[in-house]
């Protein structure tokens, strides 16, 4: 039996808003075959971007890589955001009380919980991120991936400052309270590194100390408030208290840690409890183990605490402080005054935590057996402990009395992360197996954030006509609609009972169409968030990515009545691509019968044109002007046809362009393997000058249509946790039982739960329902370019990747100026620097200064000054212009400002229209009022002139 590939499309043109055309799934031997990563391949392959001319079949001439095209902006597409990717594990933290930082795959996502805005950092780790830690001031971020590689990231600039690798697995990482040190649990070792800052250093990471006292892997860490002590829990069932200072002389034994004993299972959390007064003195320690036990340890001071300091010999000198003056006795009965530093510091009779008296105050148990405790956190200000269990239950407890405030169940799967924000009013809870991340306000018992990415692969996506909304459909049977500018999902539709395979926005943004493997096509109302119409066939059928059944039939429905209008027959194989012409009622369909057919749907003439190919046709796409048709075939070629004359215009051989990446189970190299060397999704740019193509590969290719050459290749991901990313495999990791990376050698307990998502059958043995054995394979299932042409999205195994040519981060030179004062504005105006003066006034947010700077700009310089305004100041500038229109006599000057702002920032204004709506309405109101006043004045003048003219004629 031969397996086939592809996810066909459902797209509409401007002339066909009332019809819905779909294809049905093809059954062969009781199995529907649409596996996206396998398929029969033709042998051979050509050089990079070899092309053919009109009417030719081959060409050996290699074209230049970068042709001269009318615009080079297509080369400036950069990664902007990642949508739909689920939380797959690792700890999530909240910094600055409102920014949720969480790992998604090998990237970091930052969610502003107040502004409902999500952004994914452009930096990538080499594998999935397992641990993160944020500095106390929220400036720096440490990430650790599954390969024990460390990234040190500046969150303000969103760049990676330093990289480092560890020899063993890192199980926990944490910044000290002052941010000067970072503690890493590397296997059985605890390593203390000095945190890099803004200093210029040859080697920014400095290893300060290494503690090797643990007999098991380190599992938990906590710093004391002064950064002098470290509490460490490990798998050897003990908790150790380490002192960061190193002692010499006769007191070397003081370097030994204090050990807390008594737990019967692995330590999950350790926490210092600090006195709430200004002294910040440690008074208690909490230790939590995996069996649900929490021990409270009370500190009663050191053995010699409270005794007066007495002089002694230099070998027994008391400690007053680093660099302090100490009076000691010498051998001749005199006294010596000396200053002692860190190196010769020794401990005498002062407060030392690791040599003090610790008392086990009480033992408590969370009583969730047989479930295991998997995550916990402690908030010192409120003295609260939050714990999560492997059965999906979490609890909130008031310490030290151990009073349960809340005990709720959020799922039936293991909770992998639990934590507080700085104020302690929000809880962060995550479940990796369900891909869920929640933020819960425990006092009001309400959700601050309840979002879940697509559980499995995203199959399809669609942009709204105004490019502001993005809809995605996936194998988890769900449809999500996102705001493209903020990256936030505002509605999820879950009525489909099987995988969603195609989406399309109707004109007006208020209606969304979806097709699914459950045999239904549904229409969704985006104003009332409901399914208002469902299309079905007379007989029970299952739509497989909008393909056809074995008869090659295409079903046509009326959107108004929901009635089945026609069934188009003629294809001898499955239809895997449908698209209406943007200018007329011609429907193009591609099929595995090696043909592309054009249909006249309204006239009922059937197939009006057939374009034959030598291989199976996988997908089809119309150019926006409908004067060209592109289709991809199983041999890795992209054919361009003239739909009017029925002639083949050109052919791009893209087998070598899309080739790359090798599966773990491949016995051949990526150069010799024929798997996945074809395109399953095509998409024209808004102006039709270039085309995007993707398939079962880690690459997305951008081709120039006019010159038929490769412009650029985008690598979807560098995540080595996915299959198909590496070009070369290590033969030493291949065994008789298969690759070592695919052998599950995890010896953890069963009750601990599963950290990773596992894919079961989605039902009925349909395509996409096969279990996900091994690692997921990287591929691109759908490509769409926004109608504005300034961004495009790709539905991949990693999620929905968004690339844009808009600058999301604009550098403002005045941010470096500390003297932002009205005097500086006056100086800039006197030096004839209107741009600098306007930026300074906007930073000051002084209304009078802003208006003064606006009026001082030369009319000739308005376009240049308007283009240099950062996006964050647009709202304030529009408000000032609206106010000026109400009170200023310079009407043409202000309208010129409005016009140039719209020209320079039109796309940004459109993308952020919701946040700018109040200012835009004020401006519209002012312009409308002026228009009305001018119309009345002109009418009055017109009548007056007519009267005067008539009076003059009579006299």
Residue, then its C-alpha position, 0 to 999 in steps of 0.5 A: x500500500x502506498x502512503x500519500x502526503x499533503x494538506x490541501x487548502x480551502x481559499x476564496x477569491x473576491x468573486x466567490x463569497x457565497x460558495x463553499x467548496x470542499x473535497x472528501x477523503x479517499x479511502x483505500x483498503x479501509x484506510x484514509x491516507x494523508x500522512x504528511x511526512x511520507x510518500x512516493x518520490x521520484x528519483x534524482x534531483x537538480x542543482x539549487x534553484x534550477x529553472x526552466x523556461x517557457x515550454x522547456x522541460x529542463x535547464x542546466x543553467x544556474x541562476x544568480x542567487x539574489x536577482x535584482x527585484x523591485x523591492x528588497x524588503x522581502x529579504x528583511x523578514x524577521x522572526x516576530x512571534x510564536x503562537x499556538x505552541x503549548x507549555x511543554x515543561x519547565x518552571x514558569x516565573x512571574x517577574x515585576x508582578x505582571x510579566x509571566x516568563x515561561x518556556x515553550x519548546x526551545x524558546x521563551x515566552x513573555x506574557x504581560x498579564x495586565x496588557x494581555x500581550x504575549x511575545x516570544x524571544x527570538x533566541x533559540x536553545x539547542x533543545x527544549x528548555x527545562x529550567x529558568x531563573x530571573x534576576x531579582x530586578x527582572x533584567x537578566x534571565x538564565x535558561x537551561x535546556x535538556x542538553x545542559x546548555x545555558x543562555x544568559x539573556x538580557x530581557x530588556x534588549x531581548x538578546x543572548x549575552x553569554x552562553x555556557x555548557x555544563x558537563x552534567x545535567x542541571x536540575x535546578x538554577x536560582x539567582x541570589x537575592x541581590x542578583x550577584x550570584x547564580x547557584x546551579x545544581x549540576x548532578x551531585x554538585x552545587x556550583x556558585x557562579x558570579x553573575x555577569x553584569x554590564x561590565x566588559x569582561x573577557x570571561x564573564x562567568x566566574x566559578x566562585x565555589x563548588x560544593x560536593x557534599x551531596x550523595x544524590x542529585x541536587x533537586x532544590x535550592x534557596x538563598x538566604x536574604x543576605x546571599x551568604x547561605x544556601x539551602x540545598x535539597x537532594x535525592x539522598x533524602x537530606x537537606x544541607x545548609x552551606x555557607x558561601x564563605x570559606x574559612x581557614x586555619x583551625x576552623x576548617x571544620x566550619x566549612x562542613x554543612x549543617x544537615x537536616x535529616x528525617x525525610x523519607x523521599x526525595x526533596x522537592x523544595x527548601x525555603x528560608x523563612x525570614x523575620x518580617x521586621x527590617x532585620x531580615x533575620x532567618x528564623x525558620x526553614x521549611x523542607x518539602x519531600x515528594x511523599x507530601x511531608x513538610x518539616x518546619x525547622x526553628x532556628x534558635x541561634x548559634x551556640x555562643x550567641x549572646x556571649x560578649x566578644x573577648x580578646x584572644x590570640x591571633x589564632x582565636x580572634x573574634x570576628x566583628x566584620x570584614x575589614x573591621x579593626x580587631x584588638x588582640x593580645x600578643x605574646x608579650x602582653x601587649x595589644x595589636x590592632x589588625x584588619x581582617x579580610x575575607x581570606x583570613x576570616x574565621x568564625x567565633x562567637x557570632x550568629x552562624x546559621x550552619x553552626x547554630x541550633x536547629x530544632x525540628x518544630x513540627x512535621x505535617x503531611x498534605x494527605x494526598x497519597x498515593x499521589x506524589x508532590x511534584x511542585x512547590x513554592x513559598x512566599x515569605x511575605x505572606x508565609x504561604x506555601x503552594x504545592x502541586x501533586x501528580x494527580x492534578x490537585x494543588x493546595x495553598x497552606x498558611x504556615x507555620x500553623x499549616x492551615x489549608x486555605x485552598x485545595x482544588x483540582x485543575x486537571x487529572x495530570x501531573x502539575x509540573x510548576x507552581x509559584x507565586x508572584x512578588x506580591x503573593x496574590x497570583x499563583x502560576x500553575x502548569x501541566x506539561x502533559x496537557x500543555x496548560x499554563x494558568x495564573x490564578x488569583x487565590x483571594x478572589x478565586x478567579x483566573x488571570x490567565x487561562x491559556x492553552x496552546x494547541x495540544x498537537x500539530x497545527x494543521x492550518x491557519x488563515x489571516x483575516x482580510x485586515x491582517x489583524x486576526x489569525x485563526x489556527x486549527x490543529x489535531x486537538x480538534x480546536x480552533x483558536x483565534x488570535x490577535x496578530x499584534x498582541x499574540x493573544x488568543x481571545x476565543x477557542x472553538x471546540x465543537x469539532x470532534x476530530x482534527x481541523x484541517x482547513x480554515x478561511x475568513x469570509x469578507x468582513x472579519x465576522x465569519x470564519x469557516x472550518x473543515x474537519x475530519x469529523x465530516x462537517x464544515x462549520x461557520x463561526x460568528x466572531x461577534x457572538x462567538x458561536x457556531x451558526x451553521x453546519x454543512x454536512x453531506x447527504x451520506x456520512x463522509x469524513x473530510x481529510x484536509x479538504x481532499x476528495x473521495x475515490x471518485x474525485x468529487x468536490x462538494x459545493x454549498x451555499x453559504x446563505x442557505x446551507x444547501x448542497x448545490x453541486x458535486x463536481x466530478x472528474x478527478x480520478x484521484x484525491x483532490x488535495x488543493x482547492x482555490x477560487x480565482x481572485x477575480x472570477x468564479x473559476x475554481x482550481x483543484x489539484x489532485x493525485x491523478x497528476x492533473x490540475x483542473x479549472x472549474x466554472x462553478x456558476x455556469x455548471x460547465x464542469x471542468x473547463x481546462x486541464x493541466x497535465x503533470x508527470x507526478x502527483x499534484x499536491x497543492x495549488x495557489x492562484x496569484x493575487x491578480x489571477x493571471x498565474x497559477x502555481x502548483x507543486x508536484x511529488x518530484x519537488x517541482x513548482x510549476x507555473x501556468x498561465x490559466x488564460x492561455x493554458x501554457x506552462x510558463x516556468x518550472x522551479x526544481x526545488x528538491x535540493x532547496x527543501x532537502x535538509x535534516x535527517x530522521x533518527x531512523x534513516x539509514x541513508x544520509x540526508x543527501x541520498x534520502x528521498x524522504x520529504x523532498x517536495x512542497x505541500x504548501x504554497x502561498x503567493x505574496x500580496x503583489x505576486x512577486x515572490x512565493x513561499x513554499x514549505x513541506x516536510x522539511x526544516x526549511x521554508x523557501x522563498x522564490x522570486x517568481x519573475x526570475x525563478x530563483x531562490x531568494x532566501x531559506x528560513x529554518x523553522x527551528x534549531x531545536x534538536x529535541x525534534x526529529x529532522x533538524x540534524x543533517x548528520x547523525x552520530x553513528x556511535x549513537x546507533x545500536x541494534x535496538x535503534x537510535x539511543x535518542x529514541x530508547x526510553x531509559x528513564x528510570x523514574x517512578x511511575x507515580x511521578x507522572x509523565x512530563x512530556x505530551x504523548x499522542x494517542x489515537x485521535x479516533x477511527x484510525x484516521x490520518x493524523x491519529x497515529x501514535x507519536x512514537x519517538x520524537x515529533x518530526x519537524x514539518x510545515x503544514x500550511x503557509x499564509x501571507x497577510x493581506x498587507x504583505x508585511x508579515x507571513x505565518x507558518x503552521x509548523x510542528x513547533x507552533x505558528x511562526x510569524x515573520x514580519x518586516x515591521x520593526x518591533x523594537x525601535x531605538x530612541x537616541x534620547x533614551x540615553x540622555x539623562x537631562x530630559x528637561x524643558x530647557x533641553x527642548x528649548x536648546x534643541x529648537x534654537x539649534x534647529x533640531x525639531x526631531x530631537x525637540x519633539x522626541x524630548x517633549x513627548x518623553x516629558x509628556x508636556x502638552x504645551x511643549x508637544x504642541x509648540x514643537x509640532x508647530x515649529x517643524x518646517x512643512x518641508x520636514x514633516x515627512x522626515x520627522x513623522x517617520x522618525x517618531x517611535x510607535x510608543x509615542x503615536x497615541x500621545x501625538x495623535x491626541x495633540x494633533x486632535x486638540x490642535x485641530x480644535x483650537x489652532x488656525x493652521x488647518x492645512x499644516x495640521x492635516x499635513x501632519x495627519x497625512x504624513x503620520x498615516x503614510x509613515x505608520x499606517x500599518x502600525x496604526x492598523x495593527x494597534x487600532x484597538x489601543x489607538x482607538x480613543x485617540x483616533x476617534x478624537x482626531x476623526x471627531x475634530x476633522x468631521x467638525x471642521x469639515x462640517x464648519x467648512x461646508x457650512x461656510x462654503x455654502x454660505x459664501x456660495x449663496x452670498x456670491x450668487x446674491x451679489x452677482x444677481x444684484x449686480x446684474x439687476x443694477 
